[in-house]
Amino acid sequence: MRLREKSVLITGAGGQLGTRFAQAFAAEGAGLWLADQSPERLAAAAAKLPAASLRGTLEMDVTSPESVSAAFARVRAEGGLDILVNNAGIGVFSPFWERDYAEFMQVMSVNAGGTFLCTREALRLMKEKNEGSIINIGSVYGVVSSDPRIYTDCARMNSEVYSASKAAVIQLTKYFAVHAADLGVRVNCVSPGGVFNNQGEDFVRNYSARTPAGRMADDTDICGAAIFLASADAKYVSGQNIVVDGGFTAW
Ligand SMILES: NC(=O)c1ccc[n+]([C@@H]2O[C@H](COP(=O)([O-])OP(=O)(O)OC[C@H]3O[C@@H](n4cnc5c(N)ncnc54)[C@H](O)[C@@H]3O)[C@@H](O)[C@H]2O)c1
């Protein structure tokens, strides 16, 4: 119970990793604000939490400054915020030569813009307590390029814009770790490797063969790093990117 009574907001909480993060934070005693643009996904994620762990659900579009401000205003009115997990993210899987510019900007807007907007609002709250922890969710593809040899079935093609947006998330982490230090806020990033979610057989085989651990991540594999960074165990850790990838980026 390392996070007893801590108030945590998770964006993209209705997704695969967001729902797992919420369960892991709840198991450590935290009170959860679940945020997502999809009310259906929010309801499904909330149903997977013990009722006592849920502070509320926030229908929020991370690309909309108004929507983000309104959600954080509610959190402020109901006790403030100790921990933010910037997890909402999207990818596109078509080849780059087919990329539409609007699609490019949409990915940047959700992954990098959303991280910025939520971080700005969280810092406005956290500076009142002079304490806080922000955890951004990056990706191995913010650190290295995807290896095209993995994508032989071509139903999924990791995109240039996803990588660029996740590199931006890692750099936003460093910037805010430096510029929010005097507010008592630590800012770190967790960069997962590929998480198994019933992808095509070729992809799973190729990805696993390319990974020293010999398999894709299970969604529960990513939670430990986020809990660590949120907790007092990491009270002297800021500006870091913890890559949780079974060794994928080690060679
Ligand atoms: N799954 C992986 O293999 C993997 C690997 C590395 C990094 N990541 C990162 O982890 C995070 C979570 O990934 P996931 O696999 O759980 O994705 P997911 O698609 O299962 O969930 C993403 C959630 O974000 C929400 N969302 C999308 N756009 C939004 C917006 N504009 N405003 C608010 N909510 C929005 C969606 O409704 C969805 O519930 C993402 O940032 C992703 O890039 C995932």
The ligand as a Gaussian input file, in Angstrom:
#p B3LYP/6-31G(d) Opt

LIG

0 1
 N        0.130000      -1.366000     -26.268000
 C        1.409000      -1.261000     -26.614000
 O        1.996000      -2.166000     -27.216000
 C        2.158000      -0.025000     -26.261000
 C        3.561000      -0.011000     -26.383000
 C        4.258000       1.136000     -26.093000
 C        3.580000       2.260000     -25.650000
 N        2.222000       2.224000     -25.543000
 C        1.545000       3.433000     -25.087000
 O        0.781000       3.139000     -23.940000
 C       -0.379000       3.976000     -23.900000
 C       -1.625000       3.127000     -23.767000
 O       -1.677000       2.234000     -24.852000
 P       -2.800000       1.119000     -25.000000
 O       -2.182000       0.017000     -25.756000
 O       -3.416000       0.851000     -23.669000
 O       -3.823000       1.854000     -25.960000
 P       -5.410000       1.682000     -26.085000
 O       -5.745000       2.041000     -27.482000
 O       -5.845000       0.361000     -25.557000
 O       -5.955000       2.810000     -25.106000
 C       -5.804000       4.182000     -25.366000
 C       -6.945000       4.919000     -24.677000
 O       -6.740000       6.314000     -24.924000
 C       -8.004000       6.882000     -25.217000
 N       -7.829000       8.082000     -26.032000
 C       -7.419000       8.154000     -27.323000
 N       -7.429000       9.429000     -27.743000
 C       -7.843000      10.170000     -26.686000
 C       -8.065000      11.559000     -26.497000
 N       -7.892000      12.442000     -27.490000
 N       -8.467000      11.986000     -25.279000
 C       -8.670000      11.105000     -24.280000
 N       -8.494000       9.771000     -24.393000
 C       -8.084000       9.324000     -25.592000
 C       -8.786000       5.812000     -25.961000
 O      -10.179000       6.021000     -25.879000
 C       -8.326000       4.542000     -25.244000
 O       -9.191000       4.191000     -24.188000
 C       -0.339000       4.795000     -25.181000
 O        0.251000       6.052000     -24.925000
 C        0.543000       3.983000     -26.089000
 O        1.171000       4.751000     -27.092000
 C        1.497000       1.113000     -25.829000

